Amino acid sequence: MKIRFLLDENLSPQLKIAVLNINSSIDILRVGDPNTPPLATPDPDILVDLESSQRLLFNN
C-alpha cells in the first residue's frame, strides 16, 4: 500500500512543491487543496478526514 500524506495548513505550501520536485510520484496534499479539508478546519475534523482518506498527517 502506498503511503499518502496530508500537510497541515501551517506548513509552507513550498514544502509540497519541494517534495514533488524530488519525487513526483509521492501522493501528497495540503489542507486547503481540492478534496481535502478547507483551511481553518478544526483539528478533530481533520483527524476524521485522515481516517477516511487514509492519509498520514505532517504538522508542526
Secondary structure, 3 states (H helix, E strand, C coil): CCCEEEECCCCCHHHHHHHHHHCCCCEEEECCCCCCCCCCCCHHHHHHHHHHHCCEEECC
